[in-house]
């Protein structure tokens, strides 16, 4: 029987991976210009890292983690997000000892046992950005600016940055109490999940997608009215910087995010092109997390973007992916020509050109067809007869012009000279 990939886990085929490559290229350019440096973290961590980091009452920890025991009986989890792991690395390697603001970026696969649908998968890829060491609102603004910059550079259309402040351990409990009171006499209208959220984490109800819960949430007390002076001043300063930077934002007091570590500023980038799963990125400040995971009391802020969602938007924009480049195709006829051709291919690639070799000894017509399918700009035709005369033929596949070149030590350079005449080099 045919073996297929696991539900919600996709192959990214070369046609599509061209787009991924472009995204990663822009990622490096933009984030390095902000002083972020790349960090790489393991795919598997101790389960307790995510339980403590993300929060016991979140959907991720309650329902979505891929958790298993290894051969020694240790409980391990495939990472559902990167923040907890990056904080762990920051603490484990004492990166805070530098005394400076540390800024990282990362990209890689995440795993969540969610119900797969368009834009929601069980293995998906995130680009993640984190910064540690300052609670100044200018850092919040720069982090959001880097996200906006990145999406603008990729020419993602219809993007809006939604903003909220979730308060801090001083003011949030007061708001949670008010929310609890508001929803208590409406329990009958809440979904079973929200009834349990009401006891354990009433803020989560605001994020529920069930219609009846959503309608009640729309009329719930607004968190903005319950922020303490510190949180209010901080949030106003963040908004002020963003206005200064001309980054369009809109306030969304219903945005609570699905992870428990957030305090104060939270944000999401949404795109009208995405449908139900419209968040292309999300993040916020998590000032208590480093301490909670065993480090000093150092503030942090960051966000993550779903690569598949980015690709979906970009796919709608450019229906056709550009053809894979092939500078030279090498067609051969006969055993001696194949040996000559394979060494010529090696030389051309050393010069840095994309070169394809005809692996199957087919007719010249079939090989020329293959050269066209590969989008080759030039084809080197090497036949026994030509080699006897110590020559090869180089064909320009667009103009159909052909030149004969001497099959000697300088052949690779001669080919390059024809492919790239001096004036265009
Ligand atoms: P998150 O909102 O859970 O945040 O995920 C961020 C982004 O990952 C989402 O906006 C979405 O684009 C993508 N995403 C999430 N789940 C899926 C899925 N099942 N399939 C496809 N894409 C998905 C976090 O993960 C936080 N760690 C962000 C953060 C970093 N906060 C601070 N630093």
Boltz pocket constraint, residues with backbone or C-beta under 6 A from the ligand:
constraints:
  - pocket:
      binder: B
      contacts: [[A, 80], [A, 81], [A, 82], [A, 83], [A, 112], [A, 114], [A, 119], [A, 120], [A, 121], [A, 122], [A, 124], [A, 125], [A, 126], [A, 128], [A, 129], [A, 130], [A, 258], [A, 259], [A, 269], [A, 279], [A, 280], [A, 281], [A, 282], [A, 283], [A, 284], [A, 286], [A, 301], [A, 302], [A, 303], [A, 304], [A, 305], [A, 306], [A, 307], [A, 308], [A, 309]]
      max_distance: 6.0
